[in-house]
Amino acid sequence: MNVRTIGQEDIFERLKEDHDRHRELFDRIEATHGESEERKELFEQLTKELKGHAAAEEQALYSTMMRKPETTDETRHSVAEHHEIDEALNDIAATDMSSGAWLTKFKQLRHDYLHHIDEEEEDHFPDFAEHLTDRDEQFMEAVFERRKQRETSQADVTPERKEEAKE
């Protein structure tokens, strides 16, 4: 049995903390206008956060869940959505920030990302929790924190239009 200290959070609580930070960043960016320094800085922060979070989540959570037949389909679905979000971030970065097209693409990304994290939190995480051992949870918690820090620090804003993206 996994012994937890009072107040220690599990991997799903930790992921939700990131999701809440991402929701806040989306709100802050949407409140900006044109090609302002604030919008540029917030979009760069959001990009690094989303890319770092997705990579760490895949290495910690989804690599574990992929080995469990009951959760393989949900896992593949979420990983595919991570790829789509990454492509959307790159496409937005390649779009003139002061244009209406930028805001349109940003709002679509926000919609898609919020759908993705709501699905994770409401559907996937509860399903995944039913199939985890204490050892799985300890592994995921340790790997997520280590990889999140590294992946976020190495993440880049990569301007690349969707139509030019490599599969």
C-alpha positions as CSV (number, residue, x, y, z in Angstrom):
1,M,0.0,0.0,0.0
2,N,1.2,3.5,-0.8
3,V,1.6,5.5,2.3
4,R,0.9,9.2,1.7
5,T,1.6,12.1,4.0
6,I,-1.4,14.4,4.7
7,G,-1.6,17.1,2.1
8,Q,0.5,15.2,-0.4
9,E,-1.2,15.4,-3.8
10,D,-1.5,12.7,-6.3
11,I,-0.5,12.8,-10.0
12,F,-4.0,13.8,-11.1
13,E,-4.2,16.7,-8.7
14,R,-0.8,17.8,-10.0
15,L,-1.9,17.7,-13.6
16,K,-5.1,19.6,-12.7
17,E,-2.9,22.4,-11.2
18,D,-1.2,22.8,-14.5
19,H,-4.5,22.8,-16.3
20,D,-5.7,25.6,-14.1
21,R,-2.6,27.6,-14.8
22,H,-3.2,27.0,-18.5
23,R,-6.8,28.2,-18.2
24,E,-5.6,31.4,-16.6
25,L,-3.0,32.0,-19.3
26,F,-5.6,31.6,-22.0
27,D,-7.8,34.1,-20.2
28,R,-4.9,36.6,-19.8
29,I,-3.9,36.3,-23.5
30,E,-7.5,36.7,-24.7
31,A,-7.6,40.0,-22.7
32,T,-4.6,41.4,-24.7
33,H,-4.8,43.2,-28.0
34,G,-2.7,43.3,-31.2
35,E,1.0,42.6,-31.3
36,S,1.7,43.8,-27.8
37,E,4.7,42.8,-25.7
38,E,2.3,41.4,-23.1
39,R,0.6,39.1,-25.7
40,K,4.0,38.0,-27.1
41,E,5.3,37.1,-23.6
42,L,2.1,35.4,-22.5
43,F,1.9,33.4,-25.7
44,E,5.5,32.3,-25.3
45,Q,4.8,31.3,-21.7
46,L,1.7,29.4,-22.7
47,T,3.5,27.6,-25.6
48,K,6.3,26.5,-23.3
49,E,3.9,25.4,-20.6
50,L,1.6,23.4,-22.9
51,K,4.5,21.7,-24.7
52,G,6.4,20.9,-21.5
53,H,3.2,19.7,-19.8
54,A,2.2,17.5,-22.7
55,A,5.6,15.9,-23.1
56,A,5.9,15.2,-19.3
57,E,2.3,13.9,-19.2
58,E,3.0,11.5,-22.0
59,Q,6.2,10.2,-20.4
60,A,4.7,9.8,-16.9
61,L,1.0,9.2,-17.3
62,Y,0.4,8.0,-20.8
63,S,3.4,5.7,-21.1
64,T,2.0,3.9,-18.0
65,M,-1.6,3.9,-19.2
66,M,-0.6,2.6,-22.7
67,R,0.5,-0.7,-21.0
68,K,-3.0,-1.3,-19.6
69,P,-5.3,-2.7,-22.2
70,E,-8.4,-1.1,-20.6
71,T,-7.1,2.4,-21.1
72,T,-5.2,2.1,-24.4
73,D,-7.9,3.8,-26.5
74,E,-8.3,6.8,-24.2
75,T,-4.5,7.1,-24.1
76,R,-4.1,7.1,-27.8
77,H,-6.9,9.7,-28.1
78,S,-5.2,12.1,-25.7
79,V,-1.8,11.7,-27.2
80,A,-3.2,12.4,-30.7
81,E,-4.9,15.6,-29.3
82,H,-1.5,16.6,-27.9
83,H,-0.1,16.4,-31.4
84,E,-2.9,18.6,-32.7
85,I,-2.4,21.2,-30.0
86,D,1.3,21.3,-30.8
87,E,0.5,21.9,-34.5
88,A,-2.0,24.6,-33.6
89,L,0.6,26.4,-31.4
90,N,3.1,26.3,-34.2
91,D,0.5,27.6,-36.7
92,I,-0.5,30.4,-34.4
93,A,3.2,31.3,-33.9
94,A,3.6,31.6,-37.7
95,T,0.6,34.0,-38.0
96,D,0.8,37.7,-37.7
97,M,-0.2,38.4,-34.1
98,S,-2.0,41.7,-35.0
99,S,-4.3,40.0,-37.5
100,G,-7.8,38.7,-37.1
101,A,-6.6,35.3,-38.2
102,W,-4.3,35.1,-35.2
103,L,-7.2,35.7,-32.8
104,T,-9.4,33.3,-34.7
105,K,-6.8,30.5,-34.5
106,F,-6.1,31.3,-30.9
107,K,-9.8,31.1,-29.9
108,Q,-10.0,27.7,-31.8
109,L,-6.9,26.5,-29.9
110,R,-8.5,27.6,-26.6
111,H,-11.7,25.8,-27.4
112,D,-9.9,22.6,-28.4
113,Y,-7.5,22.7,-25.4
114,L,-10.3,23.3,-22.9
115,H,-12.2,20.4,-24.4
116,H,-9.1,18.2,-24.1
117,I,-8.4,19.0,-20.5
118,D,-12.0,18.8,-19.5
119,E,-12.2,15.3,-21.1
120,E,-9.0,14.3,-19.3
121,E,-10.2,15.5,-15.9
122,E,-13.8,14.3,-16.1
123,D,-13.4,11.1,-18.0
124,H,-9.9,9.8,-18.4
125,F,-8.3,10.5,-15.0
126,P,-11.1,8.7,-13.1
127,D,-10.9,5.8,-15.5
128,F,-7.1,5.7,-15.2
129,A,-7.2,5.8,-11.4
130,E,-9.1,2.5,-11.3
131,H,-6.2,0.7,-13.1
132,L,-3.2,2.1,-11.2
133,T,-1.1,0.4,-8.7
134,D,0.7,2.3,-5.9
135,R,3.9,1.7,-7.7
136,D,2.5,3.2,-10.9
137,E,1.5,6.3,-9.0
138,Q,4.9,6.7,-7.4
139,F,6.6,6.3,-10.8
140,M,4.3,8.8,-12.5
141,E,4.6,11.5,-9.8
142,A,8.4,11.3,-9.9
143,V,8.7,11.2,-13.6
144,F,6.2,14.0,-14.2
145,E,8.0,16.5,-12.0
146,R,11.4,15.8,-13.4
147,R,10.3,15.8,-17.0
148,K,8.0,18.8,-16.7
149,Q,10.8,21.0,-15.6
150,R,13.2,19.8,-18.3
151,E,10.7,19.7,-21.1
152,T,9.3,23.2,-20.3
153,S,12.8,24.7,-20.2
154,Q,13.6,23.2,-23.6
155,A,10.3,23.9,-25.3
156,D,10.4,26.5,-28.1
157,V,7.9,28.6,-29.9
158,T,8.1,27.1,-33.3
159,P,6.4,29.0,-36.1
160,E,5.2,26.5,-38.7
161,R,1.9,26.8,-40.6
162,K,-0.3,23.7,-40.4
163,E,-0.2,23.3,-44.2
164,E,3.6,23.1,-44.0
165,A,3.7,20.8,-41.0
166,K,5.5,17.5,-41.4
167,E,3.5,14.4,-40.3
